[in-house]
Each structure stands twice: as C-alpha cells, then as structure tokens.
C-alpha cells in the first residue's frame, strides 16, 4: 500500500511513519540534512509541525 508523504505529497511505499503521518525517504533525507541557513528551513519546520497537529486532532477525537 502506498502512502502520501506529509511533506511533499508524493505517493510511495518507502519511508517512515511518525505517529500517524508518513514521510518518504527523500524527505527524511532532506529533513535530516536541513541546516538553519537553508532558505527552505522554515518551510520544512512548518510542514513537520503538521505531524503533531494531526496527532492532536486524533487525540481530541478519541476523548
């Protein structure tokens, strides 16, 4: 089963799951090598925050 990457929206089987979110191997590599000086750093952080926002929504629905 293919998953949608929360960062780039690609569909693939290869990557990791964090909580209920999926990150493809390309984005895992991008995130792991990201430096603060990178012009895309803030975008990466913003997209990574989606993981915890989605988890908070899921937790609220369970309560």
LUMLUMDREN-2810 file (N, C-alpha, C; in Angstrom, 1 decimal):
<atoms>
<atom><aa>X</aa><ch>A</ch><at>N</at><xx>0.8</xx><yy>-1.2</yy><zz>0.0</zz></atom>
<atom><aa>X</aa><ch>A</ch><at>CA</at><xx>0.0</xx><yy>0.0</yy><zz>0.0</zz></atom>
<atom><aa>X</aa><ch>A</ch><at>C</at><xx>0.9</xx><yy>1.3</yy><zz>0.0</zz></atom>
<atom><aa>X</aa><ch>A</ch><at>N</at><xx>0.6</xx><yy>2.2</yy><zz>-0.9</zz></atom>
<atom><aa>X</aa><ch>A</ch><at>CA</at><xx>1.4</xx><yy>3.4</yy><zz>-1.0</zz></atom>
<atom><aa>X</aa><ch>A</ch><at>C</at><xx>0.8</xx><yy>4.4</yy><zz>0.0</zz></atom>
<atom><aa>X</aa><ch>A</ch><at>N</at><xx>1.7</xx><yy>5.3</yy><zz>0.5</zz></atom>
<atom><aa>X</aa><ch>A</ch><at>CA</at><xx>1.4</xx><yy>6.3</yy><zz>1.4</zz></atom>
<atom><aa>X</aa><ch>A</ch><at>C</at><xx>1.6</xx><yy>7.7</yy><zz>0.8</zz></atom>
<atom><aa>X</aa><ch>A</ch><at>N</at><xx>0.9</xx><yy>8.7</yy><zz>1.3</zz></atom>
<atom><aa>X</aa><ch>A</ch><at>CA</at><xx>1.2</xx><yy>10.1</yy><zz>0.9</zz></atom>
<atom><aa>X</aa><ch>A</ch><at>C</at><xx>2.1</xx><yy>10.7</yy><zz>1.9</zz></atom>
<atom><aa>X</aa><ch>A</ch><at>N</at><xx>3.2</xx><yy>11.3</yy><zz>1.4</zz></atom>
<atom><aa>X</aa><ch>A</ch><at>CA</at><xx>4.2</xx><yy>12.0</yy><zz>2.2</zz></atom>
<atom><aa>X</aa><ch>A</ch><at>C</at><xx>3.6</xx><yy>13.3</yy><zz>2.7</zz></atom>
<atom><aa>X</aa><ch>A</ch><at>N</at><xx>3.7</xx><yy>13.5</yy><zz>4.0</zz></atom>
<atom><aa>X</aa><ch>A</ch><at>CA</at><xx>3.1</xx><yy>14.7</yy><zz>4.6</zz></atom>
<atom><aa>X</aa><ch>A</ch><at>C</at><xx>3.9</xx><yy>16.0</yy><zz>4.1</zz></atom>
<atom><aa>X</aa><ch>A</ch><at>N</at><xx>5.1</xx><yy>15.8</yy><zz>3.7</zz></atom>
<atom><aa>X</aa><ch>A</ch><at>CA</at><xx>5.9</xx><yy>16.9</yy><zz>3.3</zz></atom>
<atom><aa>X</aa><ch>A</ch><at>C</at><xx>5.8</xx><yy>17.3</yy><zz>1.8</zz></atom>
<atom><aa>X</aa><ch>A</ch><at>N</at><xx>6.0</xx><yy>16.3</yy><zz>1.0</zz></atom>
<atom><aa>X</aa><ch>A</ch><at>CA</at><xx>6.0</xx><yy>16.6</yy><zz>-0.5</zz></atom>
<atom><aa>X</aa><ch>A</ch><at>C</at><xx>4.8</xx><yy>16.0</yy><zz>-1.2</zz></atom>
<atom><aa>X</aa><ch>A</ch><at>N</at><xx>3.9</xx><yy>15.3</yy><zz>-0.5</zz></atom>
<atom><aa>X</aa><ch>A</ch><at>CA</at><xx>2.7</xx><yy>14.7</yy><zz>-1.1</zz></atom>
<atom><aa>X</aa><ch>A</ch><at>C</at><xx>2.9</xx><yy>13.6</yy><zz>-2.1</zz></atom>
<atom><aa>X</aa><ch>A</ch><at>N</at><xx>4.1</xx><yy>13.2</yy><zz>-2.3</zz></atom>
<atom><aa>X</aa><ch>A</ch><at>CA</at><xx>4.3</xx><yy>12.1</yy><zz>-3.2</zz></atom>
<atom><aa>X</aa><ch>A</ch><at>C</at><xx>3.7</xx><yy>10.8</yy><zz>-2.6</zz></atom>
<atom><aa>X</aa><ch>A</ch><at>N</at><xx>3.4</xx><yy>9.8</yy><zz>-3.5</zz></atom>
<atom><aa>X</aa><ch>A</ch><at>CA</at><xx>2.9</xx><yy>8.5</yy><zz>-3.1</zz></atom>
<atom><aa>X</aa><ch>A</ch><at>C</at><xx>4.0</xx><yy>7.5</yy><zz>-3.3</zz></atom>
<atom><aa>X</aa><ch>A</ch><at>N</at><xx>4.3</xx><yy>6.8</yy><zz>-2.2</zz></atom>
<atom><aa>X</aa><ch>A</ch><at>CA</at><xx>5.3</xx><yy>5.8</yy><zz>-2.3</zz></atom>
<atom><aa>X</aa><ch>A</ch><at>C</at><xx>5.2</xx><yy>4.8</yy><zz>-1.1</zz></atom>
<atom><aa>X</aa><ch>A</ch><at>N</at><xx>5.8</xx><yy>3.7</yy><zz>-1.2</zz></atom>
<atom><aa>X</aa><ch>A</ch><at>CA</at><xx>5.8</xx><yy>2.7</yy><zz>-0.1</zz></atom>
<atom><aa>X</aa><ch>A</ch><at>C</at><xx>7.0</xx><yy>2.9</yy><zz>0.8</zz></atom>
<atom><aa>X</aa><ch>A</ch><at>N</at><xx>8.0</xx><yy>3.6</yy><zz>0.3</zz></atom>
<atom><aa>X</aa><ch>A</ch><at>CA</at><xx>9.3</xx><yy>3.7</yy><zz>1.0</zz></atom>
<atom><aa>X</aa><ch>A</ch><at>C</at><xx>9.4</xx><yy>5.0</yy><zz>1.8</zz></atom>
<atom><aa>X</aa><ch>A</ch><at>N</at><xx>9.5</xx><yy>4.8</yy><zz>3.1</zz></atom>
<atom><aa>X</aa><ch>A</ch><at>CA</at><xx>9.6</xx><yy>6.0</yy><zz>4.0</zz></atom>
<atom><aa>X</aa><ch>A</ch><at>C</at><xx>9.4</xx><yy>5.5</yy><zz>5.5</zz></atom>
<atom><aa>X</aa><ch>A</ch><at>N</at><xx>9.1</xx><yy>6.5</yy><zz>6.3</zz></atom>
<atom><aa>X</aa><ch>A</ch><at>CA</at><xx>8.8</xx><yy>6.2</yy><zz>7.7</zz></atom>
<atom><aa>X</aa><ch>A</ch><at>C</at><xx>7.5</xx><yy>6.8</yy><zz>8.2</zz></atom>
<atom><aa>X</aa><ch>A</ch><at>N</at><xx>7.0</xx><yy>6.2</yy><zz>9.2</zz></atom>
<atom><aa>X</aa><ch>A</ch><at>CA</at><xx>5.8</xx><yy>6.7</yy><zz>9.8</zz></atom>
<atom><aa>X</aa><ch>A</ch><at>C</at><xx>6.2</xx><yy>7.3</yy><zz>11.2</zz></atom>
<atom><aa>X</aa><ch>A</ch><at>N</at><xx>5.7</xx><yy>8.5</yy><zz>11.4</zz></atom>
<atom><aa>X</aa><ch>A</ch><at>CA</at><xx>5.8</xx><yy>9.2</yy><zz>12.7</zz></atom>
<atom><aa>X</aa><ch>A</ch><at>C</at><xx>4.4</xx><yy>9.5</yy><zz>13.2</zz></atom>
<atom><aa>X</aa><ch>A</ch><at>N</at><xx>4.1</xx><yy>8.9</yy><zz>14.3</zz></atom>
<atom><aa>X</aa><ch>A</ch><at>CA</at><xx>2.7</xx><yy>8.9</yy><zz>14.8</zz></atom>
<atom><aa>X</aa><ch>A</ch><at>C</at><xx>1.8</xx><yy>8.4</yy><zz>13.7</zz></atom>
<atom><aa>X</aa><ch>A</ch><at>N</at><xx>0.9</xx><yy>9.1</yy><zz>13.2</zz></atom>
<atom><aa>X</aa><ch>A</ch><at>CA</at><xx>0.1</xx><yy>8.6</yy><zz>12.1</zz></atom>
<atom><aa>X</aa><ch>A</ch><at>C</at><xx>0.4</xx><yy>9.2</yy><zz>10.7</zz></atom>
<atom><aa>X</aa><ch>A</ch><at>N</at><xx>1.6</xx><yy>10.0</yy><zz>10.7</zz></atom>
<atom><aa>X</aa><ch>A</ch><at>CA</at><xx>2.0</xx><yy>10.6</yy><zz>9.4</zz></atom>
<atom><aa>X</aa><ch>A</ch><at>C</at><xx>3.1</xx><yy>9.9</yy><zz>8.8</zz></atom>
<atom><aa>X</aa><ch>A</ch><at>N</at><xx>3.2</xx><yy>10.0</yy><zz>7.4</zz></atom>
<atom><aa>X</aa><ch>A</ch><at>CA</at><xx>4.2</xx><yy>9.3</yy><zz>6.6</zz></atom>
<atom><aa>X</aa><ch>A</ch><at>C</at><xx>5.1</xx><yy>10.3</yy><zz>6.0</zz></atom>
<atom><aa>X</aa><ch>A</ch><at>N</at><xx>6.4</xx><yy>10.0</yy><zz>6.0</zz></atom>
<atom><aa>X</aa><ch>A</ch><at>CA</at><xx>7.4</xx><yy>10.8</yy><zz>5.4</zz></atom>
<atom><aa>X</aa><ch>A</ch><at>C</at><xx>8.2</xx><yy>9.9</yy><zz>4.4</zz></atom>
<atom><aa>X</aa><ch>A</ch><at>N</at><xx>8.3</xx><yy>10.3</yy><zz>3.2</zz></atom>
<atom><aa>X</aa><ch>A</ch><at>CA</at><xx>9.0</xx><yy>9.5</yy><zz>2.2</zz></atom>
<atom><aa>X</aa><ch>A</ch><at>C</at><xx>10.5</xx><yy>9.5</yy><zz>2.5</zz></atom>
<atom><aa>X</aa><ch>A</ch><at>N</at><xx>11.3</xx><yy>8.6</yy><zz>1.9</zz></atom>
<atom><aa>X</aa><ch>A</ch><at>CA</at><xx>12.7</xx><yy>8.5</yy><zz>2.2</zz></atom>
<atom><aa>X</aa><ch>A</ch><at>C</at><xx>13.4</xx><yy>9.8</yy><zz>1.6</zz></atom>
<atom><aa>X</aa><ch>A</ch><at>N</at><xx>13.0</xx><yy>10.4</yy><zz>0.5</zz></atom>
<atom><aa>X</aa><ch>A</ch><at>CA</at><xx>13.6</xx><yy>11.6</yy><zz>0.0</zz></atom>
<atom><aa>X</aa><ch>A</ch><at>C</at><xx>13.5</xx><yy>12.7</yy><zz>1.0</zz></atom>
<atom><aa>X</aa><ch>A</ch><at>N</at><xx>12.3</xx><yy>12.9</yy><zz>1.6</zz></atom>
<atom><aa>X</aa><ch>A</ch><at>CA</at><xx>12.1</xx><yy>13.9</yy><zz>2.6</zz></atom>
<atom><aa>X</aa><ch>A</ch><at>C</at><xx>12.8</xx><yy>13.6</yy><zz>3.9</zz></atom>
<atom><aa>X</aa><ch>A</ch><at>N</at><xx>12.9</xx><yy>12.4</yy><zz>4.3</zz></atom>
<atom><aa>X</aa><ch>A</ch><at>CA</at><xx>13.6</xx><yy>12.0</yy><zz>5.5</zz></atom>
<atom><aa>X</aa><ch>A</ch><at>C</at><xx>15.1</xx><yy>12.5</yy><zz>5.3</zz></atom>
<atom><aa>X</aa><ch>A</ch><at>N</at><xx>15.6</xx><yy>12.2</yy><zz>4.2</zz></atom>
<atom><aa>X</aa><ch>A</ch><at>CA</at><xx>17.0</xx><yy>12.7</yy><zz>3.9</zz></atom>
<atom><aa>X</aa><ch>A</ch><at>C</at><xx>17.1</xx><yy>14.2</yy><zz>3.9</zz></atom>
<atom><aa>X</aa><ch>A</ch><at>N</at><xx>16.1</xx><yy>14.9</yy><zz>3.3</zz></atom>
<atom><aa>X</aa><ch>A</ch><at>CA</at><xx>16.1</xx><yy>16.3</yy><zz>3.3</zz></atom>
<atom><aa>X</aa><ch>A</ch><at>C</at><xx>16.0</xx><yy>16.9</yy><zz>4.7</zz></atom>
<atom><aa>X</aa><ch>A</ch><at>N</at><xx>15.2</xx><yy>16.4</yy><zz>5.5</zz></atom>
<atom><aa>X</aa><ch>A</ch><at>CA</at><xx>15.0</xx><yy>16.8</yy><zz>6.9</zz></atom>
<atom><aa>X</aa><ch>A</ch><at>C</at><xx>16.3</xx><yy>16.6</yy><zz>7.7</zz></atom>
<atom><aa>X</aa><ch>A</ch><at>N</at><xx>16.8</xx><yy>15.4</yy><zz>7.6</zz></atom>
<atom><aa>X</aa><ch>A</ch><at>CA</at><xx>18.0</xx><yy>15.0</yy><zz>8.4</zz></atom>
<atom><aa>X</aa><ch>A</ch><at>C</at><xx>19.2</xx><yy>15.9</yy><zz>8.0</zz></atom>
<atom><aa>X</aa><ch>A</ch><at>N</at><xx>19.3</xx><yy>16.4</yy><zz>6.8</zz></atom>
<atom><aa>X</aa><ch>A</ch><at>CA</at><xx>20.4</xx><yy>17.2</yy><zz>6.4</zz></atom>
<atom><aa>X</aa><ch>A</ch><at>C</at><xx>20.1</xx><yy>18.7</yy><zz>6.4</zz></atom>
<atom><aa>X</aa><ch>A</ch><at>N</at><xx>18.9</xx><yy>19.1</yy><zz>6.9</zz></atom>
<atom><aa>X</aa><ch>A</ch><at>CA</at><xx>18.5</xx><yy>20.5</yy><zz>6.8</zz></atom>
<atom><aa>X</aa><ch>A</ch><at>C</at><xx>19.3</xx><yy>21.3</yy><zz>7.8</zz></atom>
<atom><aa>X</aa><ch>A</ch><at>N</at><xx>19.8</xx><yy>22.5</yy><zz>7.3</zz></atom>
<atom><aa>X</aa><ch>A</ch><at>CA</at><xx>20.5</xx><yy>23.4</yy><zz>8.2</zz></atom>
<atom><aa>X</aa><ch>A</ch><at>C</at><xx>19.7</xx><yy>24.7</yy><zz>8.3</zz></atom>
<atom><aa>X</aa><ch>A</ch><at>N</at><xx>19.9</xx><yy>25.4</yy><zz>9.4</zz></atom>
<atom><aa>X</aa><ch>A</ch><at>CA</at><xx>19.2</xx><yy>26.6</yy><zz>9.7</zz></atom>
<atom><aa>X</aa><ch>A</ch><at>C</at><xx>19.4</xx><yy>27.6</yy><zz>8.6</zz></atom>
<atom><aa>X</aa><ch>A</ch><at>N</at><xx>20.5</xx><yy>27.6</yy><zz>8.0</zz></atom>
<atom><aa>X</aa><ch>A</ch><at>CA</at><xx>20.8</xx><yy>28.6</yy><zz>6.9</zz></atom>
<atom><aa>X</aa><ch>A</ch><at>C</at><xx>20.1</xx><yy>28.3</yy><zz>5.6</zz></atom>
<atom><aa>X</aa><ch>A</ch><at>N</at><xx>19.6</xx><yy>27.1</yy><zz>5.5</zz></atom>
<atom><aa>X</aa><ch>A</ch><at>CA</at><xx>18.9</xx><yy>26.7</yy><zz>4.3</zz></atom>
<atom><aa>X</aa><ch>A</ch><at>C</at><xx>17.6</xx><yy>27.6</yy><zz>4.1</zz></atom>
<atom><aa>X</aa><ch>A</ch><at>N</at><xx>17.4</xx><yy>28.2</yy><zz>2.9</zz></atom>
<atom><aa>X</aa><ch>A</ch><at>CA</at><xx>16.3</xx><yy>29.1</yy><zz>2.7</zz></atom>
<atom><aa>X</aa><ch>A</ch><at>C</at><xx>14.9</xx><yy>28.3</yy><zz>2.9</zz></atom>
<atom><aa>X</aa><ch>A</ch><at>N</at><xx>14.9</xx><yy>27.0</yy><zz>2.8</zz></atom>
<atom><aa>X</aa><ch>A</ch><at>CA</at><xx>13.7</xx><yy>26.2</yy><zz>2.9</zz></atom>
<atom><aa>X</aa><ch>A</ch><at>C</at><xx>13.5</xx><yy>25.7</yy><zz>4.3</zz></atom>
<atom><aa>X</aa><ch>A</ch><at>N</at><xx>14.4</xx><yy>26.1</yy><zz>5.2</zz></atom>
<atom><aa>X</aa><ch>A</ch><at>CA</at><xx>14.3</xx><yy>25.5</yy><zz>6.6</zz></atom>
<atom><aa>X</aa><ch>A</ch><at>C</at><xx>13.0</xx><yy>25.8</yy><zz>7.3</zz></atom>
<atom><aa>X</aa><ch>A</ch><at>N</at><xx>12.5</xx><yy>27.0</yy><zz>7.2</zz></atom>
<atom><aa>X</aa><ch>A</ch><at>CA</at><xx>11.2</xx><yy>27.4</yy><zz>7.8</zz></atom>
<atom><aa>X</aa><ch>A</ch><at>C</at><xx>10.1</xx><yy>26.6</yy><zz>7.2</zz></atom>
<atom><aa>X</aa><ch>A</ch><at>N</at><xx>10.1</xx><yy>26.4</yy><zz>5.9</zz></atom>
<atom><aa>X</aa><ch>A</ch><at>CA</at><xx>9.1</xx><yy>25.6</yy><zz>5.3</zz></atom>
<atom><aa>X</aa><ch>A</ch><at>C</at><xx>9.1</xx><yy>24.1</yy><zz>5.8</zz></atom>
<atom><aa>X</aa><ch>A</ch><at>N</at><xx>10.3</xx><yy>23.6</yy><zz>6.0</zz></atom>
<atom><aa>X</aa><ch>A</ch><at>CA</at><xx>10.4</xx><yy>22.2</yy><zz>6.5</zz></atom>
<atom><aa>X</aa><ch>A</ch><at>C</at><xx>9.8</xx><yy>22.1</yy><zz>7.9</zz></atom>
<atom><aa>X</aa><ch>A</ch><at>N</at><xx>10.2</xx><yy>23.1</yy><zz>8.7</zz></atom>
<atom><aa>X</aa><ch>A</ch><at>CA</at><xx>9.7</xx><yy>23.1</yy><zz>10.1</zz></atom>
<atom><aa>X</aa><ch>A</ch><at>C</at><xx>8.1</xx><yy>23.2</yy><zz>10.1</zz></atom>
<atom><aa>X</aa><ch>A</ch><at>N</at><xx>7.6</xx><yy>24.1</yy><zz>9.3</zz></atom>
<atom><aa>X</aa><ch>A</ch><at>CA</at><xx>6.2</xx><yy>24.3</yy><zz>9.2</zz></atom>
<atom><aa>X</aa><ch>A</ch><at>C</at><xx>5.5</xx><yy>23.0</yy><zz>8.8</zz></atom>
<atom><aa>X</aa><ch>A</ch><at>N</at><xx>6.0</xx><yy>22.3</yy><zz>7.8</zz></atom>
<atom><aa>X</aa><ch>A</ch><at>CA</at><xx>5.4</xx><yy>21.0</yy><zz>7.4</zz></atom>
<atom><aa>X</aa><ch>A</ch><at>C</at><xx>5.6</xx><yy>19.9</yy><zz>8.5</zz></atom>
<atom><aa>X</aa><ch>A</ch><at>N</at><xx>6.7</xx><yy>19.9</yy><zz>9.2</zz></atom>
<atom><aa>X</aa><ch>A</ch><at>CA</at><xx>6.9</xx><yy>18.9</yy><zz>10.2</zz></atom>
<atom><aa>X</aa><ch>A</ch><at>C</at><xx>5.9</xx><yy>19.1</yy><zz>11.4</zz></atom>
<atom><aa>X</aa><ch>A</ch><at>N</at><xx>5.5</xx><yy>20.4</yy><zz>11.6</zz></atom>
<atom><aa>X</aa><ch>A</ch><at>CA</at><xx>4.6</xx><yy>20.7</yy><zz>12.7</zz></atom>
<atom><aa>X</aa><ch>A</ch><at>C</at><xx>3.2</xx><yy>20.0</yy><zz>12.4</zz></atom>
<atom><aa>X</aa><ch>A</ch><at>N</at><xx>2.9</xx><yy>19.8</yy><zz>11.1</zz></atom>
<atom><aa>X</aa><ch>A</ch><at>CA</at><xx>1.7</xx><yy>19.1</yy><zz>10.7</zz></atom>
<atom><aa>X</aa><ch>A</ch><at>C</at><xx>1.5</xx><yy>17.7</yy><zz>11.4</zz></atom>
<atom><aa>X</aa><ch>A</ch><at>N</at><xx>2.7</xx><yy>17.1</yy><zz>11.6</zz></atom>
<atom><aa>X</aa><ch>A</ch><at>CA</at><xx>2.7</xx><yy>15.7</yy><zz>12.2</zz></atom>
<atom><aa>X</aa><ch>A</ch><at>C</at><xx>2.0</xx><yy>15.8</yy><zz>13.6</zz></atom>
<atom><aa>X</aa><ch>A</ch><at>N</at><xx>2.5</xx><yy>16.8</yy><zz>14.4</zz></atom>
<atom><aa>X</aa><ch>A</ch><at>CA</at><xx>1.9</xx><yy>16.9</yy><zz>15.8</zz></atom>
<atom><aa>X</aa><ch>A</ch><at>C</at><xx>0.5</xx><yy>17.5</yy><zz>15.7</zz></atom>
<atom><aa>X</aa><ch>A</ch><at>N</at><xx>0.2</xx><yy>18.4</yy><zz>14.8</zz></atom>
<atom><aa>X</aa><ch>A</ch><at>CA</at><xx>-1.1</xx><yy>19.0</yy><zz>14.7</zz></atom>
<atom><aa>X</aa><ch>A</ch><at>C</at><xx>-2.1</xx><yy>17.9</yy><zz>14.4</zz></atom>
<atom><aa>X</aa><ch>A</ch><at>N</at><xx>-1.7</xx><yy>17.0</yy><zz>13.4</zz></atom>
<atom><aa>X</aa><ch>A</ch><at>CA</at><xx>-2.6</xx><yy>15.9</yy><zz>13.1</zz></atom>
<atom><aa>X</aa><ch>A</ch><at>C</at><xx>-2.8</xx><yy>14.9</yy><zz>14.3</zz></atom>
<atom><aa>X</aa><ch>A</ch><at>N</at><xx>-1.8</xx><yy>14.7</yy><zz>15.0</zz></atom>
<atom><aa>X</aa><ch>A</ch><at>CA</at><xx>-1.9</xx><yy>13.8</yy><zz>16.2</zz></atom>
<atom><aa>X</aa><ch>A</ch><at>C</at><xx>-2.8</xx><yy>14.4</yy><zz>17.3</zz></atom>
<atom><aa>X</aa><ch>A</ch><at>N</at><xx>-2.6</xx><yy>15.8</yy><zz>17.4</zz></atom>
<atom><aa>X</aa><ch>A</ch><at>CA</at><xx>-3.5</xx><yy>16.4</yy><zz>18.4</zz></atom>
<atom><aa>X</aa><ch>A</ch><at>C</at><xx>-5.0</xx><yy>16.3</yy><zz>18.0</zz></atom>
<atom><aa>X</aa><ch>A</ch><at>N</at><xx>-5.3</xx><yy>16.4</yy><zz>16.7</zz></atom>
<atom><aa>X</aa><ch>A</ch><at>CA</at><xx>-6.6</xx><yy>16.2</yy><zz>16.2</zz></atom>
<atom><aa>X</aa><ch>A</ch><at>C</at><xx>-7.1</xx><yy>14.8</yy><zz>16.5</zz></atom>
<atom><aa>X</aa><ch>A</ch><at>N</at><xx>-6.3</xx><yy>13.9</yy><zz>16.3</zz></atom>
<atom><aa>X</aa><ch>A</ch><at>CA</at><xx>-6.7</xx><yy>12.5</yy><zz>16.5</zz></atom>
<atom><aa>X</aa><ch>A</ch><at>C</at><xx>-6.9</xx><yy>12.2</yy><zz>18.0</zz></atom>
<atom><aa>X</aa><ch>A</ch><at>N</at><xx>-6.1</xx><yy>12.8</yy><zz>18.9</zz></atom>
<atom><aa>X</aa><ch>A</ch><at>CA</at><xx>-6.2</xx><yy>12.6</yy><zz>20.3</zz></atom>
<atom><aa>X</aa><ch>A</ch><at>C</at><xx>-7.5</xx><yy>13.3</yy><zz>20.8</zz></atom>
<atom><aa>X</aa><ch>A</ch><at>N</at><xx>-7.8</xx><yy>14.4</yy><zz>20.2</zz></atom>
<atom><aa>X</aa><ch>A</ch><at>CA</at><xx>-9.0</xx><yy>15.1</yy><zz>20.6</zz></atom>
<atom><aa>X</aa><ch>A</ch><at>C</at><xx>-10.3</xx><yy>14.4</yy><zz>20.2</zz></atom>
<atom><aa>X</aa><ch>A</ch><at>N</at><xx>-10.2</xx><yy>13.7</yy><zz>19.1</zz></atom>
<atom><aa>X</aa><ch>A</ch><at>CA</at><xx>-11.4</xx><yy>12.9</yy><zz>18.6</zz></atom>
<atom><aa>X</aa><ch>A</ch><at>C</at><xx>-11.6</xx><yy>11.7</yy><zz>19.5</zz></atom>
<atom><aa>X</aa><ch>A</ch><at>N</at><xx>-10.5</xx><yy>11.2</yy><zz>20.0</zz></atom>
<atom><aa>X</aa><ch>A</ch><at>CA</at><xx>-10.6</xx><yy>10.0</yy><zz>20.9</zz></atom>
<atom><aa>X</aa><ch>A</ch><at>C</at><xx>-11.3</xx><yy>10.3</yy><zz>22.3</zz></atom>
<atom><aa>X</aa><ch>A</ch><at>N</at><xx>-11.1</xx><yy>11.6</yy><zz>22.7</zz></atom>
<atom><aa>X</aa><ch>A</ch><at>CA</at><xx>-11.6</xx><yy>12.0</yy><zz>24.0</zz></atom>
<atom><aa>X</aa><ch>A</ch><at>C</at><xx>-13.0</xx><yy>12.4</yy><zz>24.0</zz></atom>
</atoms>
